[in-house]
Amino acid sequence: MPRHPLSLRLTGATVLRDGEMQKRSLAIEHGRISKGPLPEVNLAGYLLMPGIIDLHGDAFERHIAPRPSAPFPLETGLRATDRDAAAHGITTAWLAQSWSWEGGHRGPAYAETLLDALAGYCQHSITDLRVQIRCETHTVDTAEQLLAAVERHKIGYVVFNNHLDEAVHLARLRPEEIAIWAKKAGRTPEQHMHLVHQAQEQTPHVPRYLCKLAERFDQLGVLYGSHDDPDGDTRERFSMIGARICEFPTARPAAALAKAVGDHVLMGAPNIVRGGSQSGNIAAIELVEDDLCDALVSDYYYPALAQAAFRLADDGLLSLPKAWALISQNPANIMGLADRGYFDHGRRADIAIINEQTRAIEGTISGGRITHLVGEAAHRFFQAGRALPMAAE
């Protein structure tokens, strides 16, 4: 991370402030939104939006292993992920790492390796990178290992999911997809299904396992939820044990139940941008229209976050401030991040600098430090002269 935060005033831009797009300046000092006279950078023609907060993204997997048989060192992948996030206006990001019976890159051993690598890399990171553990429900025999890892690495966010039914369904109706799934994990379809059947044998012990985890998560202050809830009954069961975040519900009843009991609903931004789910589930835009979606996440594609906010505004479904809140203020509120998500005096200076005409993110400031700067925006900063105390790596 650059050592010294900026002290400057960004002028001439349109700023998202107090829920409105306003023509005003934005001052930052000592890594926080500030006031008072400071060296100026003219950003006329740009939008200044709160830095994006991504609660679930697995794009990092492609940086670590661009092909299943061609992995790269973890530090290389984390550094590329860090830069990738910053280039798309993201200032805080959770990497969604599986904790699964599948093993390989989705198994507990690999998850702990990633956690160790991120702990070592964090001193160099330009984005606030964190890890979300995606815990498969049928990993009963890893309870103590998981809890130890959560406590040791101060994991603040866990979601439960169950891919066994999907595996059984695919094996029966689309065995070619099981073959692809198995190949990615470096095993034969027969070996993969053997793991599925072994995991199924844990089914009687799963409810107690989840309750044990939930009780300890409550003690540690860990927020937790569930992933891919197919119906209202499933969401209700998770909600009853304290898993109050409903991530990627696959059908409307699950989202409706979540909202009815005060749980948060997260959907994928690519779903909005592409006009529907790539896996045939409910279209996220339908949930936004019905006020059943609280936040959008990158899922597998970082650029989709800002694109989704503009798409919702262009289609007249939400104002731009409300659409942007789905990727900034709302995620901050869900995770209890009181220092970020919107601009106000004293809050963390996380800023996405967006070309108003092209909507390209030309600059990102994270904690008052430049993490991404290109195009005309970069020229504006350099033109400000040597008097501007630029941060340096």
N, C-alpha and C positions, 0 to 999 in steps of 0.2 A: 504494500500500500504506500502511495506517496506520503512523505513524512509530514508535510506542512499543509494544512487546509488553506483554502483561498480566503482572501478578504477583499470583497469587491461588490459592486452594485451592477446588476444586469438591468439595462434600461431599454425602452422602446418596444418591448415585447408585449404580447397578450398573455396574462398570467391567470391561472386557475386559482382564485383566492376567494374564500368565504362562499364557496358554492357557485361562483359566477366567473365568467371569462372577463377579465378587467385589463384595461390599458394602464399599467402601472409598473414601477420598478420593483426589483426583488433584491434585497441585500443579504449577503451571507458573510459571516465572520466567525472564526474559531469553530468551523464545522456546523454552525447553527444559522437559522434564519435570523437576521439582525435588523438594525435600524441605523440611521446616521449617515454622514458623508463618508464615502469610500471611493476608491478608484473605479471608474465606470467602463463597462463594455456595452456597446450599442448592439442590441439584438432585435432591432426593428425587423419585422417580417417573420418572427419566430413565435412559437408557443412555448411557454414555460409551464410544465405540468409536474405534479409530484412524482417522484421516482416510483417505478412499478414494483410491487411486492408480489412475488410469485410463490404461491403456497404448495405447488406440486409440479415438478418438471422432471422428465427422465431423458431429456436431450443429452445430458452428460454421458449417457451410455454410449452414444455414437462417437464421442470424443475419446472415450477410453478404449472402446473396441469398435472401430468403424466397420469391421467385419468380425463375425463370431470367432473366426480362426486367426484374426490379426489384431490382438490386443497391444496397446501401447502402455508405457509406464503410467501409473496413476497420477503422478505429479504433472505429467504432460497433459493428460486428459482434464485434470482439474484446472490447470492454467488456461486451456482452450475454452473450457466451460465458463470460467470467470470472465474472459474477454468477450465471449459470445453473448453472455447475459448483459454485460455493460453496453455492448453495441446496440442493444435493443431496449435501452432505457430502464433496465432492471437494476435496482439497487439492493434488494434483499431477495434471496431465492432459497427455497428448500429443494434439495435434490432427493427425489423419491427413490429410495433404495429398498429393494425387496428383502424380506426375511422369510424364505420359503423352503418347503420340502423339496423344491425342484433342484436345489444345490447349484453348483457352478456360480455364475455371476449373480444369481438370485438367492444364493444360500447364506446362512448365518456366518460362515467363516469368511466369505467374501465381504459381507456387510461390515464385519469388524475390521477387515483390512482397509476398506474405504474410509471408515471412521478414523482409523489411525492416520491414514494419509491426509485426510482433510485437517486433522488436528495439527499436523506438521506444516501444511500448506497455508493455513489461515493467516499467519504472520505476513504472508506475501500477497494475500488476496486483495483485489480492488472492489469486489462486490461482497456484501455480507452473505456468505454462503453457509447454509445450514443443511441438516439432513432430516428428512422425514422417513421413518421406518414404515414400510408397508408389510405388515405382519400377516402371513397366511394363518388362517384360523386353525389349521391342522398341523401345528408345529408344537404340540403339547410338550414333547420331551426337551424343548429348548427354553423353558420358562426361566430358569435361573440364569442361563446364559444371556437371554434377552434383557432381563431386568438389570443384570450387572453392566451390560453394554450401555443401556439407557442412562443408568446412574453415572457411570464412568465418563461418558461423553456428553452428559447433560443434554440429552435429546429431549426436545420440548414438544414433539408432535409425532404421533403414531396413528396409523389407520389399519383397520382389520379388513382383510378381503379373503375370499374363498374361490379359488379357481378349479376346484376338484370337479364340480358339476360341469363346467365348461369342457374340461378334459374328457370326461366320460361321454358328453354329448358329441364332441368332435370325433372321438374314437369310433362311435357308432355310425355317425352320418357323414363325416368328412375326414376319413383317416389320413388323407394326404396332408391335412393341416397339422395333425399330430406328428407326422413325419418331419415337417418343417420345424415345429416346436422342439422336437427331440434333437434334431440336427443342430439347432442353435445352442443347445445345452451339451452337445458333444456325445450324444448317446443314440441308441437305436430306438425305434418306436416301442419295441417290446420292453426295453429297459425303462423307458419313460412310464409306460403304463404300470409296470411293476411298482414304481415309486408312488403312482396314483393310488394303487390298491393298498399299499402300506399306509399311506396317509389316511385313507378312508377308514382303516381299522381304529383310528384315534377318535372317531366321531363321538362315541359315548362320553369321552373325557373333555371335549371341546368347551361346553358351557362353563364348567368349573375353571378351566384354564383361562378363559376370557375374563371371568369374574376376578380371578386372582390377579391378572394383569391390571384390570381396571382399578382394583383397590390400591395397588401399589402406585399406579400412575397418579391417582388422586393425592396420595401422600407426597409424591415428588413434584406435583404441580404440572404434570404432563397433560397437554391437550390431546384428545384422541377421538377418532371417528371411524367411519366405515367407508368402503370403496365398492362401487358397482352394486348398490342395493337394487334388487330386481322388483321389489314390491313394498307396500306399506308395512306388512307384517315383519319383514326383515328389518326395516328401518326402526320400527317400534322396539324390537328386541334389543338392537344395539343402543338405542336411546335410553332404554331402561337400565342398562349397566353403566351409563355415563358417557357413551361414545356419541357426542353431541354434534359432530360434524358429518354431514352426508355428502360424500365426495363422488361425483359422477353417477348419480342415480340413473338407472337405465330405463326407467319408466316414470310417468307422471305421478302415479300414486305414492311412490317412495318420496319424491320431492314434496308432494302435498302434505304427507304425514309429517315430514321433517318440519315444515313451516308451521304446521298446526300446533306442534309441541315446542316451538321455539328453537329448533336446531338450525344450524347454518347449512346452506346448500352451495356446493362448489361445482362448476361445470367447466369444460374445456374450451378455451378460446378458439382453437382450430375448428371446433364444431360450429361456432358462430361464423367464422370467416368462410368456411367451405359450404355453409348453408345446410349442414346436417352432420350426423355422426358417421364416421368412416366405418363403424362396426354395426350400423343399423339400429342403434338405440335412439332414444328420443332426441329431437333436435333441441339444442340448448336455447335457441331463440324463442321457442315456445314457452319455456320456463321463464325467460326474461320477460316476455310479454305478459305473463300471468303473475308476475312478481313472486316467482318461486325460485329465484337464483340470487344469492348474496354476493358471490365473487366468481371471477373467471381466473383460470390458471393456464399455464403454457402447455401442460400435458407433454407433448413431444416436440413442440415447435415454438421457440421464443418469440419470433416476429409476430405471431398471431395475437399476442396480448394487446399491443397498441392498435393493430389492425382491427381487432374485434370492437374496441371502444369506438373507433371512427365509423365502423360499419353500423353499429347500433345508432349512432348519432345521425349518420347520413340517411338511414332508413326511417328516421323519425320516431324510433321506438323509445329513445331516451335523449335527453339533452346531453351535450358533450360532458359537462361536469358530472352528471349522474352516471354516464357510461364509464368515465374515467375512474369514478369511485369504486367500480367493480374490480379494478386492478390496482388500487392504491389505498384509499381510506378504508374501504370495507375489509380487505385482507388484514390491514393493520389492526382494526378493531377486533376481528375474529381471533387473532393471535395475541391480543393484549399488548401490542406494541404502541405504547403511549407517546413515543417520541417521533413518530413518522406517519406518513400516509396523507398529510395535507400540509399546506404552508401556513405557518403562524410563528410569531416571534418566539424564539427560544427552542423551536423544534429542529430536529436534525435536517441539515441541508441536503436533501435528496431531490435531484432535479433532472427531468428529461427535457432536453432542448430540441424542439421539433420544428423543422422548416414548414411554415404555414401553408405554402403552396404545394410542395411535394409530399409533405407529411413524413419525410424521412427523418429519423432520429439522428441528428448530427452531433449531439453532445449529451453526455451523462455526467452528472456530478453526484458523488456518493459520499455522504458525511463531509461535505465541503471540499472534496478532492475530485479533480477531473479524472474520470475513468475511461472516457471515450470522447473523441473530438475529431471531426472530419469536415470536409467541404467548406462552404462559406462561413459557417460558425467558427471553424478553426481560424480562418483569416481574420474574423472580427476580434478574436481574443489576441492574436498576435499584433494586430493593428493598434491595440490598446496601449502598446508601448512597454518599454522596460520597467516603467514605474509600477506595473501590475505585478504583485507578488505571486507569480505562477508556482504551483506545486510541481515538484520534480520527483521522478521515481528514485 
